[in-house]
Amino acid sequence: MPIGMNLLLWTPAVTEAHFPLLESLKTCGYDGVEIPLFELDLPTLRRVSSELDRLELRRTGVTVATHVANPISPDARLRRAAVEQLRRHLDACAEAGIELLCGPFHSTLGALSGRGRTAEEWSWCVETLREAALHAAEVGVALSVEPLNRFEVYFLNTIADAARLSLEINVPGFGCLYDTFHANIEEFDIASSLREALPQVNHVHISENHRGTPGSGHVHWETTFRELREGGYDGWLTIEAFGRAIPEVAAATCIWRDLFDSPEQLCRDGLAFIHRMLGR
């Protein structure tokens, strides 16, 4: 299981200014990084990719759906925009050596309807994401759809539903993401929910219940790592943590207090914690 670090702890847009950070993560012992892909800047992404190649750091990417590119919109134009947006991101991933694109790209982030999803919305999502998944397979990039807790989205909240979505889309390379933070809120039983969904899980976010340093809260870590090991999972373990340094990220994740001493401490301690859990 390679271990990565989500760069949203520092920035929503990675540039040359973050090259020292990338080098420090390599020195710390990470296998790769997760790059935010919200607004595409291809020239900058190419330069970042070259630096990651130099450092021999692998990479995944993360993106979201927006209100103007929404796979479950009743407006067919917005569903088409969602397909085209994912195609552009996947093409950029293929060029930049990003092997997997993850995130809640199933529905608009933060858009709550005051109701549960409808069967029609589910059908729209399957249709839209299947088209994107076929393009992902063509360009050689995996897709991993992420369920979020009910306070952030209403469409996809549990790993069982994400696994079902993956099965219905039924395209090689399309799977679902298991995030320990969201699972801590939504799942009845961590062991059984992860075990049953694991055949469709192709990415894991290691995220503490308060979104600070992994291992410093009350996520069911022993259970989580046991199920991953016994189930034969061999994909990424990517730390996802958030702080207050970036106002827009802090606002989106509702981080209003300090959760760790420093990002450097979080990286060191989080990596050491994962190694302990893996028995390395």
C-alpha positions in Angstrom: 0.0 0.0 0.0 1.7 3.2 -1.1 1.3 6.2 1.2 0.4 9.6 -0.1 -0.3 13.1 1.3 -3.1 15.3 0.1 -1.7 18.7 -0.7 -5.0 20.5 0.2 -3.4 20.9 3.7 -1.3 23.6 2.1 -3.0 24.8 -1.1 -5.9 24.3 -3.6 -3.5 25.0 -6.5 0.0 23.5 -6.6 2.6 25.6 -8.3 6.4 26.0 -8.5 6.2 27.7 -5.2 5.5 24.4 -3.6 8.5 22.5 -4.9 10.3 22.7 -1.6 7.2 21.2 0.0 7.3 18.3 -2.5 10.9 17.7 -1.7 10.3 17.7 2.0 7.5 15.1 1.6 9.9 12.9 -0.4 12.5 13.2 2.3 9.9 12.4 5.0 9.2 9.1 3.3 6.0 9.5 1.3 5.5 7.5 -1.9 3.4 10.2 -3.5 1.1 13.2 -3.3 -2.6 14.0 -4.1 -2.9 17.0 -6.3 -6.0 19.2 -6.1 -7.5 19.6 -9.6 -10.2 22.3 -9.5 -9.1 25.0 -11.9 -6.9 23.4 -14.6 -3.7 25.3 -15.4 -2.0 22.8 -17.7 1.4 24.6 -18.1 1.8 24.7 -14.3 0.6 21.1 -14.0 3.3 20.0 -16.5 6.0 21.8 -14.5 4.8 20.3 -11.3 4.7 16.9 -12.9 8.3 17.2 -14.1 9.4 18.0 -10.6 7.5 15.0 -9.2 9.2 12.9 -11.8 12.6 14.2 -10.7 11.7 13.4 -7.1 10.3 10.0 -8.0 7.0 10.8 -6.3 3.9 9.2 -7.7 0.7 11.1 -7.8 -3.1 11.0 -7.6 -5.6 13.8 -8.1 -8.7 15.0 -6.5 -11.6 17.0 -8.0 -15.3 17.8 -7.3 -18.5 18.4 -9.1 -19.8 22.0 -9.3 -23.2 23.6 -9.7 -22.4 24.2 -13.4 -21.2 20.7 -14.0 -23.4 18.4 -12.1 -23.9 14.7 -13.0 -27.3 14.6 -11.3 -28.8 17.8 -12.5 -32.3 17.7 -14.2 -30.8 20.0 -16.8 -29.1 17.8 -19.5 -26.8 20.6 -20.4 -25.3 20.6 -16.9 -24.9 16.8 -17.0 -23.1 17.1 -20.3 -20.9 19.8 -18.7 -20.0 17.3 -16.0 -18.9 14.8 -18.5 -16.8 17.3 -20.4 -15.2 18.6 -17.2 -14.2 15.1 -16.1 -12.9 14.4 -19.6 -10.6 17.5 -19.4 -9.4 16.5 -16.0 -8.7 12.9 -17.0 -6.8 14.1 -20.1 -4.7 16.4 -17.8 -4.1 13.5 -15.4 -2.9 11.2 -18.3 -0.5 13.9 -19.4 0.8 14.6 -15.9 1.3 11.0 -14.8 -1.6 11.2 -12.3 -2.7 7.6 -12.0 -6.0 8.0 -10.2 -8.6 10.8 -10.0 -10.8 10.7 -6.9 -13.4 12.9 -5.2 -17.1 13.6 -4.8 -17.6 14.2 -8.5 -21.0 12.5 -8.3 -23.0 15.6 -7.3 -22.5 19.3 -6.5 -20.4 19.7 -3.3 -22.3 21.4 -0.5 -25.7 21.5 -2.4 -28.3 20.1 0.1 -31.8 19.5 -1.2 -33.7 19.0 2.0 -34.6 15.5 0.8 -32.9 12.2 -0.1 -31.8 11.4 -3.6 -34.4 10.2 -6.2 -34.3 7.2 -8.5 -34.0 9.6 -11.5 -30.9 11.3 -10.0 -29.3 7.9 -9.5 -30.0 7.0 -13.1 -28.6 10.3 -14.3 -25.4 9.8 -12.3 -24.9 6.2 -13.6 -25.3 7.4 -17.2 -23.0 10.5 -16.7 -20.2 8.8 -14.8 -20.2 5.7 -17.0 -19.4 8.0 -20.0 -16.6 9.6 -18.0 -15.4 6.1 -16.8 -15.1 4.9 -20.4 -12.9 7.9 -21.3 -10.8 7.3 -18.2 -10.3 3.7 -19.3 -9.2 4.9 -22.7 -6.6 7.3 -21.3 -5.4 4.9 -18.6 -6.5 6.8 -15.5 -8.5 5.2 -12.7 -11.5 6.9 -11.2 -12.6 6.7 -7.5 -15.9 8.2 -6.5 -16.1 9.4 -2.9 -19.2 9.3 -0.6 -19.4 12.2 1.8 -21.3 12.6 5.0 -24.9 13.8 5.0 -23.9 17.3 6.1 -21.9 17.9 2.9 -24.0 16.1 0.2 -27.3 14.3 0.0 -26.7 12.0 -2.9 -24.0 9.6 -1.8 -23.3 9.1 1.9 -22.2 5.5 2.5 -19.6 3.2 1.2 -22.2 0.6 0.4 -24.0 3.0 -2.0 -20.7 4.0 -3.5 -19.9 0.4 -4.2 -23.3 -0.1 -5.7 -22.8 2.9 -8.0 -19.4 1.4 -9.0 -21.0 -1.9 -9.8 -23.7 -0.4 -11.9 -21.3 1.8 -13.9 -19.3 -1.5 -14.5 -16.3 -0.1 -16.3 -12.8 -1.4 -15.5 -10.8 1.1 -13.5 -13.8 2.7 -11.9 -14.2 2.2 -8.2 -15.0 4.0 -5.0 -13.1 5.8 -2.2 -13.2 4.8 1.4 -12.7 7.9 3.6 -12.3 7.2 7.4 -13.6 10.6 8.4 -16.9 10.2 6.5 -17.3 6.5 7.5 -16.8 7.6 11.1 -20.0 9.6 10.8 -22.2 7.5 8.5 -21.4 3.7 8.9 -23.3 1.5 11.3 -20.4 -1.0 11.5 -16.9 -0.1 10.2 -15.8 -3.7 9.8 -18.7 -5.1 7.9 -19.2 -2.0 5.7 -15.6 -1.9 4.6 -15.4 -5.7 4.2 -18.5 -5.8 1.9 -17.5 -2.8 -0.2 -13.7 -3.6 -0.4 -13.9 -5.4 -3.8 -15.0 -2.0 -5.3 -12.7 0.2 -3.2 -9.7 1.5 -5.2 -8.6 4.4 -3.0 -8.5 5.2 0.8 -8.3 8.5 2.6 -6.8 8.3 6.0 -8.6 11.1 7.8 -9.1 11.5 11.6 -12.5 12.2 13.0 -11.5 15.9 13.7 -9.4 16.0 10.4 -6.2 16.6 12.2 -3.3 14.2 12.7 -4.2 10.5 12.0 -4.1 8.5 15.2 -4.9 11.4 17.5 -8.7 10.9 17.6 -11.2 8.1 17.8 -11.5 6.7 14.3 -11.6 2.8 14.5 -8.1 2.5 13.2 -7.3 -1.1 14.3 -10.5 -2.3 12.7 -9.9 -0.3 9.5 -6.4 -1.5 8.9 -7.3 -5.1 9.8 -10.0 -5.2 7.2 -7.7 -3.6 4.6 -5.0 -6.1 5.2 -7.2 -9.2 5.4 -9.2 -8.1 2.4 -6.1 -7.8 0.3 -6.3 -4.1 -0.4 -3.1 -2.9 -2.1 -4.0 0.6 -3.2 -3.2 4.1 -1.9 -3.4 5.2 1.7 -3.6 9.0 1.4 -3.6 11.2 4.4 -6.3 13.9 4.1 -6.1 16.6 6.8 -7.2 20.2 6.8 -6.1 23.3 8.7 -6.8 27.1 8.8 -4.0 28.3 6.6 -6.1 28.5 3.4 -9.3 30.5 4.1 -11.4 28.9 1.3 -10.4 25.4 2.3 -11.0 26.1 6.0 -14.4 27.5 5.1 -15.3 24.5 2.9 -14.3 22.0 5.6 -15.5 24.1 8.6 -12.1 24.1 10.3 -12.3 26.9 12.9 -9.6 25.8 15.4 -6.0 24.5 15.3 -6.0 20.7 15.1 -2.2 20.2 15.0 1.0 22.0 15.9 2.3 22.3 12.4 1.8 20.7 8.9 5.3 19.3 9.2 4.5 17.6 12.5 1.2 16.2 11.1 3.1 14.7 8.1 5.8 13.1 10.2 3.4 11.8 12.9 0.7 10.7 10.4 3.2 8.7 8.3 4.7 7.1 11.4 1.2 6.2 12.6 0.4 4.5 9.3 3.6 2.5 9.4 2.8 1.4 12.9 -0.7 0.3 11.8 0.8 -1.7 8.9 3.4 -3.3 11.2 6.3 -1.8 9.2 
